[in-house]
Amino acid sequence: MALYTKAAEILEKVEKQQGALKTLVYESKFANIKQLFALACEAQKFSSILEEIIVSTKLLKHTKLKMHLAKVLVFDLVMGQGLKCGGSWKTLMMKHRCRLQSELARMKVKRKVSRNEDLLPGDVRQHAGERLPRYVRVNTLKTTVEDTVDYLKRDGFTYMGEAYKLDDLTLKGKAFVKDRHLPEVLAFAPKTDFHDHFLYKAGHIVLQDKASCLPAFLLNPPPGSHVVDACAAPGNKTSHLGAIMKNRGKVFAFDLDAKRLATMSTLLLRTGLTCHQLANRDFLKVETDSETYRDVEYVLLDPSCSGSGMVCLQDRGSSSADPQEEASRLDALASFQLRCLNHALGFPRLKRLVYSTCSVHSQENEEVVMACLQKNPGFRLVPLLSEWPERGHPPLTQCLRASVDGTRTHGFFVALLERCHEANNPIPQLTVQIRHPESSVEKSPEDTLCDTSECEDKETLAGDSAAGKKTKKRKRRSKKKKKNGGVEKE
């Protein structure tokens, strides 16, 4: 029965918004993570249907079960592959199986459907990615939000004003809204394609998820600042930093992947950013006390992570990974992230640092930040956006979390650290240990894809890569012309 009691506990916590389902499952340390995750996921998805069956058959009255436990048991009994337990609970549930199955069949007949999935509301049947708006960030280096809105209205889009609540982000057709929290972000109907649009090609807009815009927005370096973007490619956050700084100052952008850095250069050229300095370097080997970086006061750190918050990975069923391998991978990533964070705090004039991931795991988020604060008492957390609906897990409620259901974005985590006097830095008393694997952490192909990027970034990378190849071909043809007296040979 341990499977069902643990699944019921997780289901209850999710409904009370005490954590994301996947995070709670992995934190449970349950022996069969895969089995628990599958049951909890399906029970959550069919929650309203299961509750209707339970209420109609008066199951709670007859069995004295709690609602969440009844949901997971009923799911496996009438929708799954049968109960995976024995004993008194199985005997109890088997007595009511016929009534429960009859009620499920009655619901299907009443709604004229044949499959269990067809009983679900339309928004639940959709993949998570199909529920997310298409977000774009207006590039203020080239235009203004007002001019962009006017251009889009002339282009046939319908402006609905500012989004004041989550339901305002449920958009269809060519309707769009201005985001409530981020004034330079516009939201459109899911799957709206801008890759061939003039505003995108001219660099007036950047395809970037709302949650991914938070790090630069919250860091907010003033014009003239010296800023480090520690793991920069593919460059959306770098261009956002430059726009906030009005192209005045310096953005030092580092990344280990030379190809992604080259593509990033093309993206930054399109956005009109000129205050950046790119370097194909390992950030952990950057000398923070060197003369080059003596004026750095702001750091944006979005290191390699599991990418567990990325909807494009969730829809591909990333939960099928071996639990032991996943646990080892998370240990290695958390160790790497903590090393990056401790290293980034080494800039002598640093004032503020943003740490962000596209992960839902506390191990990569709150636990990394907590371990860092314990080692660096000269820094404290800054409370962020009091009106933001999802907070970091206690005690780090100053941080922000994001999710498909809570904020209509990809899963994300953001913390803002600020230098302060040690006496004024009350660190929450919670011992956190990050395991340090013996081998050094290298980016796996999956980590590289999710490193600081959204699903939209992959499309941008592909498009910019193709554009770069065309430019190289033109240069080669030009050289051939010169060699042949201005005549290009076939």
N, C-alpha and C positions, 0 to 999 in steps of 0.2 A: 504493500500500500504506500510505500515511501514515494513512489512515482506520482501518485495522485495527490497526496497531501502537499508535496512540494510544488506541483503544477498549480494547485488551488491557491497556495500561498503567493506564488508569482502573479497569478491572474488578479488576485485582490490588490496587490501592490501596484500593478499597472493601471488598474481602474482608479486607484487613488492618486495616480500620477506621482508615485514614489520612485519611479525609475523606468527606463526603457526595458522592454521584454527581454531582448537579447542580452543586455547587460546583466539583468537579474539572473538569468539562466546561467551565464558563465560564472557569476559570482557565487552561485549556490554550491559549487564544488560537488555537484551530484555525480554519482558514479557513471551514469550513462547520459552524458550531456545531449547527445544527438536525439535520443528518445524523448527526453524532457522538453527540448526545444520544439520538436515536432508537435507534441501534444499541447503544449502551452500556446503555440502559434495558432493551431487549428481551433482550439477552444476559444481563444480570443476572437478569431475571425467570425466564428459562428455564435458568439456570445448572446446576441439578441434572440436568435432562433432557439438556442438551447434554453434560455430563460422562459421563452414562450411555451415550450414543450413542458418544462418543469412546473410552471404555474398552472397550465391547463390540466395536467394530470395530478396536481396537488401532491407531488412527490415529496416535498419537504415535510409536509404534515405526516405522511405515511412512514417516512424513513428517519426523521429527525436530523437529516443532513443539513449542512450549511450550503448556501447557494453556490459558492465557487467550487466546492468539492463536488456537489451534484453535477455542475456543468462538465467538469473533466470526465467524470464517470459516465454520464449520459452520452457524451461525445463518442467515447471509445465503444460503448455498448451498442449504439444505434447508427452511428455514422462512421466509426473507425473499423478496426479489424478485430474487435472483441476486447473484453477486459483482460488486462495483463496482471491480474491478481487472483488470489484464491481466498479462502476463509469466509468469515461472516459477511464481509461487505459484498463479495461476489454473490453469495447466496441471497442476500437482501436485494441486490439490484436485479438479479435474474427473476425474482418474483414479479417485478414491474416491467420487464422487458416488453411483453406483448402490448401493454397499454402505451408505453413510450413509442414503440414502433408504429402503432396505429395512429397516434397523434401526429407523428412526422408524416405518415402517408396522407392523413387528412389535410395537413397544411399544403402539401404538394398539389393535391386535387383542387383545393380551394383556390390556389394561385395559378393553377393550370401550368405547372412545370413538372419536369420529370427528374431533374438532378438536384442534389442538395445545394450545389453552388448557385443554382437559379433562385433560391430562396433569399439570397443575400441582397442587401440594397446595392444599387448600381455603383456607388462610390467605393464600396468594399470590394466588389468584384473587379474593379480596375486594379491594374498594377500600380504600385506606389508612384512610379515615375509618371504615370498618366494623370495623377492628381496634382502634381506640382505645376505651378504657373511657370511660364517662360520668363525668367527675370533678365532684364538688361540694365546695365549701369551707364548712365549718361556720362560721357567723357568731357569734363568741364575744361580740359585743356583746349578743346576745339569748339565747344558750343555750350549752350545753357539748357537747363531742363525745360524752360518755357519755350525756347525755339524748337526743341526736339518734339515737344507735345504738339505745337502748331504744325510742324512738318508732317507728323503722323496723322493728324486730323485731316490735313489736305490729301493725304495718301489713302484715305478711306477708313482709317481706324476711328473708333468711338471712345472718347475720353470720358471716364466715369468719375473723375475726381480722386480724392485721397481715400485709401483703404483704411477705415477706422476699426474694423473687426475682421476676424479670420474669414468669415463667410464672404467678405468683399473680394477675396482672392479667388473665389470660384467664378472663373471667367469663361466665356464662350465666344466663338466667332472672332471678330476684330475688336472686341472691347478691351480696354486696358485701364489701369489705375496707377496712381503714384503711391509708393510705399509709405506706411505710417512712420516707421522707425528710421529709415534711411532716405533722406529727401532726394538723392540723386538716382534712386532705383525705381524702375517702372516694372509692372507685372502685366503679363499678357496670358492669353489662354494657353494651356499645355500644348506643346509641340509646335507652337508658332515658329516659323522658320525665317531667320533674318540673314542667313549666310549669303544670299544674293542681293540683299537690300543695300541701297546706297549708303544709309547711315552706318551700317556695319563696315562696308568696304572702305568708306572714307575715314573710319576710326572715330566717328562721332558717338557710337555706342559700343559697349563691350559686353559680350555674352557671359554673364557671371551670376551664379546663384546668390540669393540674398544673404545667406549665412556666410558665404565666402567673402562678402563685402564688409562683414563686421570687423575683422582684425585691423585693417587700415583705418576704417572709420573711427574705431575706439582708440587707436594709438594717436591719431590726429596730430601728427608733427607739424609745427608751424612752418611757413615759408622761410627758406634759408637754413633749415635744419640739416644735420648730417645723420642719415638713417641707414641701418643695416637690414637688408632682407636676406635672412640667413640661408634659406632653402627656397630659392626664388622661382625657378621654372615651374609652369610655363609663362608666368609674368603678369597675370591679371592683378594680383595684389601689388606688384611693383608699380604698375601703371597707375593704380588707384592711389598709392602713396605719393607718386609724382604729381598727380592732379590735386591732391589735398595741399601739397606744398607749392602749388602754382608754378611748377617747373623751376623753382628757385631753391638752391641748396645742393645736396648730393645724396643719392641713393646708391649704396654699395650692395650689389646683388650677387650672391654666390650660389653655385649649383655644381654638383659633381658630374651631371650628365651633359656632355658636350653638345650632343644633337639637340636636346631640349633647350639648351642655352642659345644655340644658333636660331632655333625657331622663335624663341623668346625675343631675340633681337629684332626679328621681322615684325612681331606683334607690337613692340614698343615703338618702332619706327612709324607704324601705322597710326598709333595713338598720339604721336607728336611729342613723346617724352624725350628730353635731351639731357636731363640732370642726372642720369644714371651712369654707373660704372660697373660693367659685367665682369665676372671673374669665374673661370672654370676651376674652382678650388673646393677642397673639403673644408667646410666651415670650422670643424673642430681643430684644424691646423692653422687657422687665422690667428695671428698674434694680436690680441685685443689691446695690448699696451703699446703697440707700435705708433710711430709718428703719424702714419697715414690715417689712423682711426682715433686720434686723440680728441677730436671734436664730436664723436658719435654720442648722441644723447638718447636716441630712440632705436629700438630693435623690434623687428617683426620676425617671430620664429614659428614657422609652420612645418615641422619636420616630417619625415616619413612616418606613416602610421598604418594601421590595419585597414583603413578605408571602410570600416564596418558601418559608417553612417551614409555611405554613398548608395543612393537608390539603385543606380545601374548595376552595382554588385549584388545588392539584396535581391533584385528581380532575377538575377542569374542563379540564385540559390547558393550563395556563398556559405550558408550555414552547414553545408554538407562536409566541411573540412573535418579531418580527424581531430577529436577533442584534445588529445595529447599533443599533437603537432601544433594546434592552435594555441594551446597554453604556452608552449615553448616559444612560439613566435611572438606572443604578446609580452612574455618576459624579456625577450631580446629587444623588442621595440621600445618597451618602457625604459630599459636600461640606456638605450641609445638616446631617447628623448630627454632623459634626465641629464645625461652628459652634455647634450646640446644646450639645455637650459642653464645649467651651472656655468658653462663656458660663456654663454651670451651675457651673463651678469658680470663678466669680468671687464667690460669696457669701463675705464676709470671715470668717465663723465656721464655714464648712463643715468637717465632720469626715469624712463618708462620702457617697459617691454611687454609686448603682447605674445602670449603663447596660445596656439590654436591647433586643433586637429579635426579631421573629418572622421572621428571615431566615436562610438557610443560607449566604449569600455572605460570604466572608472580607472582601471589599471594604467591607461594611457593618458588620463585626464587628471582627475582630482588627486590620485595617488602620486603622480609625478610632481604636480604643483606643491603638494604637501611636503614631500621629501625635499624638494628644492628650498622651500621656506625654512625648513628645519636646519638646513645647511647654510642658508644665507639670511641671517636675522636682520640684516640691514635693509631688507625689502619687505613690503607688505602688499596685500591684495587691495585693489581699488574696487568698490562696489560699482556695478555696471547696470545701466538702463533699468531703473526700478519698475518700469511698466512692462518689461519683457516677460512673457508668460512662463518660460522654463528656466529654472535656476540650476546651478551646480548642486551636486549631492551634498547634503550636510556633512561637515560644518562649512563647506566652501560655497555658501549661497551667494557670495559676491560675484561668482562666475556665471557665465551664461551657457545654456545648452539649447540645441535646436533639433527639431525632428519633423517628420512628415506630418504627423497628426497635430503636434503642438504649435508649430510655427509655419507649416506648409513650406518647408525647405528640406534640403538634405540634412542628415544628422551631423551635428557640429558641436564643438566645445571651444569656449574662449575664456581666457583669464588675462587680467591686466595687472602686472606687478610694477610697483613704484618704489623708488629709493626713499628711505626715511631714516629717522633717528631710531636706533635700536630700542630706546626706552618707550617709544610710542608705537611699537609693533607687537601687539598681542597676537601670538601665533596659537592657533587652536591646538590643544593638547591631544594629539592623536599620533601614535607611533606608526610610521609607515616604512616598510622595508621594500626596496626595489632590488630584485635579484639581478646579479651581474653575471651573465654567461661568460665563460672563459674566452670564447671566440669573439672577435670584433663583429659589429653589426654592419652588414652590407645590404644595400637595397635589393630586394627581390623584384622581379618584373612587376608583380602586383603592387608592391609598395611604391614603386616608381610612378605607376599610373595614378595612384591615389595621393601621391606626395603633393600637398597643397592644392590639388586640382579637383574640379567638379567634372561631372560627365560632359558638360559643355566644353570644358577645356580640351578634351580628347578630340572633339570635332574641330576646335580651333587649331590644335596641333596638326591635324591631318590637312586642313585647308592651307595653313601657312607653309607646311612642308611642301605641298604641291606647288604653291606659288614660288617657293625658293628654287625648286627644280627648274621651273620655267625660266626664272631669271638666269640661272647658270647656263641653260641651253642657249639663251639669247647671247650671252657673253662669248660662248664658244663659237657661235656662228659669226659674231662680229670679228673675232680674231682670224677666222678662216678667210673672211672677206679681205682683210688687210693683207694677208699673205698672198692672195691671188689677185692683187691689183684692184680690189674693190668688187670683184665678182665672186659670188658664192657658188661653190661647186656642189652639185647634188651628190 
